[in-house]
Amino acid sequence: MKKVLIIDDEEKVRMLIEATLSIGEIEILQASSGEEGLKKAREVIPDIILLDVMMPGIDGFEVCRLLKKDPATKDIHIVMLTARGQREDKERGLSAGANGYFVKPFSPINLMNMIDEILNR
Amino acid sequence: MISAMLTTLVERSKAELSSYMLYPKHMSIRVKIIAAMCALLVFIGLLSFWASYMHERKSLLTNMQDNARILNRALIISIINQKIITEKVSLQALVEELSLTEGIFGVWVIDADSRITSATFREQVGEVASSNLILNALQNGYYVSGFDTKMGEQVYSAVYPLKNGDELIGLLEVAFELREYLRAHPKNQIQLAAQIKRDSRIMAESLSYSIENMRDVNELIHIQRLVDRLTEESEIISRIMIVDDNSRIIACSNLDKVGMIADDKGVKAIINGAEIYTRLSPRQKIYTFDMPLKIDGEFKGAVSIGYDATEYYAHLSEIFRFGLLISAMGILMGILLSFQVANPIVRPIQRLTGDIKKLAAGNLSQRAVVNSKDEVGDLAAAFNRMAEDLALSKDKIDQYSKTLEEKVRQRTQALEKTNQELVVTQNELMKSNIAKTDFLSVASHELRTPLTTVMGYSELLLTRDLTERQKTDFLGFINEEAIHLSNIVDDLLDISRIESQKSFEFVKKPVDLADILLKNSEFYSRVNTQHRIVTDIEENLPLVNADEERIGQVVKNILDNAIKYTLDGDILCKVFTRDDMVWVSLQDQGIGISKQDLLHIFDKFYRVRRKKTAKISGTGLGLYIVKYIIEAHDGKIDIKSKLNKGTTFAFGIPRL
């Protein structure tokens, strides 16, 4: 069973993603901060991490950089999920090692399709 | 600038003055006048000297030339005479001619050695006379006469001594034929003898006289002797030379040259046909005249007469010295005259120049003394006018300069002030710009996050089969986020009104601040269960004149912040009076605000940036709006905070 880790400080957003992905055979894990997300990622080694950028404590860019630096977690497919839509934010995320970028607000159906595509690749 | 203008004016005035008075470039006017006077007088002196010299020269030369012509003529006459006498009165010829005289038997000329030099009978020439009469005459030097026999013929001989002065140089013997004589004079012998004696004596004396004359002439007309004598006797003739028509020197005061060919230019010129040739030899001081020697119109040669020019040169030298004296006197007089002429011109100009220099040195009150009505007087008057103008101009310039300096100072101050204001404004603009950029980023996040919730849940509601519980929860989320979005939009609209200076109208009326506080605290108590809101309200509070809605907005914003930045703990709300104001204070136990942040929390778009605040939503506009509203009520804001301890935020509005 594929595992998807959601790291976002907004509970409503985590719940929305969980509700969106709940129809598939996916195990959904949640973390409300960067620190918690790192810890869970290293424990679980998910297939995909949906990572928010603006979070208290360690922000999403730093989490991505640390995971990609760690051999144990560097192969995890990381999709940055953020309200920051500027081009320099995308570039910054990609340079931190992110595999994709998804801008808020997003369509749950599109998110679902993207997750399916990554998992079936 | 002023000194530069002054220097320019003075330079210009100098240039103008120089055009009036021939301002000296290398030489002063005095020197120029002296030089001109001296030159003029020396010129006049030299001119008179030259005229005198030319006159003297011409006079001397004319004299010498006339002299030479006369001498030449004399020479020619002498030579002609010599020629005639030589031809006619040669002694022998004379003797022979005398012999033809009737009654004369013969004539003999005997030298001091008794030798016959000339005789009627030519064959006797060279013989020695030995008659008693001869011997007697030679011995005594007297005239002797007596009867004698010559060649068998009775004769009466008269012997007459020939003398050169007292010296006996010879004898003349004349023999009379007695026969013929007796026939012609038939008288007694004694008478006859007396007659003969008398006649013979007369004859002999006459002959001897002729012979002596002839001898003198012979000597005189001997050309060389003539030349010698002329040279010796004349004080002014230093040389005479006579050449024949082949340029051969036949007589010369320098005997060594006789017989040589003359190669003088003058002689050549005369041989070639010139009438006269003159030349001056300064070294030998000889003036030479060359003229042709013509006898009876026939060219025979040339005569060169050299005059001693020593006197001539001495005379010239004297004239020259006189000329020098005249020149020196001219220079002296020129200098004296020049001072007399130059001083009246130069002194006023020098005084004026001094005045100009003083003016140029900065003494603008300097004026020239005008004591003449000539050009210099005009110049001094013009200078004074110029100095007046200059002084006026300088006053104006000084005045203008002072005004200008004051203006510059004022402008500089204004500029500095403006500059400072600009720097402040620029800093504010930069901060504002940074804040705006931050605001856009924050606003984007703050708007996108609730929009994500609204859009996401509404899409799920539309596309999924959901349980009733899910539907209720999802709709609740959508509603909360819509309210949040609405608040953000309200804040933005308020800011927009403030920014655009549009009417941010206040509807003020007497209100109780405690009512406004309680209304809001109750609302927050309902929607927020994490924090306890405690109120402490003073009794008998006075009313304030305020816009209830706007003051409510202020309380809401402050309370909202207190709740957002307080993780847990009570929020204490107080209302009280102090200093004629009614105060509302809200005290939380939140994360607090640093001193640095306290300086900026009322700035537009400013948000405290700390890890703990990253999660806290907000636009950075709330306190900006709060400040604006309180100030519009003539109120005051007081804020105290300690990091990690909490913040007390209070505002006061004047009581009624």
Boltz contact constraints between the chains, C-beta under 6 A:
constraints:
  - contact:
      token1: [A, 9]
      token2: [B, 615]
      max_distance: 6.0
  - contact:
      token1: [A, 10]
      token2: [B, 449]
      max_distance: 6.0
  - contact:
      token1: [A, 12]
      token2: [B, 453]
      max_distance: 6.0
  - contact:
      token1: [A, 12]
      token2: [B, 477]
      max_distance: 6.0
  - contact:
      token1: [A, 13]
      token2: [B, 452]
      max_distance: 6.0
  - contact:
      token1: [A, 16]
      token2: [B, 456]
      max_distance: 6.0
  - contact:
      token1: [A, 19]
      token2: [B, 460]
      max_distance: 6.0
  - contact:
      token1: [A, 54]
      token2: [B, 445]
      max_distance: 6.0
  - contact:
      token1: [A, 56]
      token2: [B, 611]
      max_distance: 6.0
  - contact:
      token1: [A, 56]
      token2: [B, 614]
      max_distance: 6.0
  - contact:
      token1: [A, 56]
      token2: [B, 615]
      max_distance: 6.0
  - contact:
      token1: [A, 57]
      token2: [B, 611]
      max_distance: 6.0
  - contact:
      token1: [A, 83]
      token2: [B, 445]
      max_distance: 6.0
  - contact:
      token1: [A, 83]
      token2: [B, 448]
      max_distance: 6.0
  - contact:
      token1: [A, 83]
      token2: [B, 449]
      max_distance: 6.0
  - contact:
      token1: [A, 104]
      token2: [B, 448]
      max_distance: 6.0
  - contact:
      token1: [A, 104]
      token2: [B, 452]
      max_distance: 6.0
  - contact:
      token1: [A, 105]
      token2: [B, 448]
      max_distance: 6.0
  - contact:
      token1: [A, 105]
      token2: [B, 451]
      max_distance: 6.0
  - contact:
      token1: [A, 105]
      token2: [B, 452]
      max_distance: 6.0
  - contact:
      token1: [A, 105]
      token2: [B, 455]
      max_distance: 6.0
  - contact:
      token1: [A, 108]
      token2: [B, 456]
      max_distance: 6.0
  - contact:
      token1: [A, 108]
      token2: [B, 459]
      max_distance: 6.0
  - contact:
      token1: [A, 108]
      token2: [B, 460]
      max_distance: 6.0
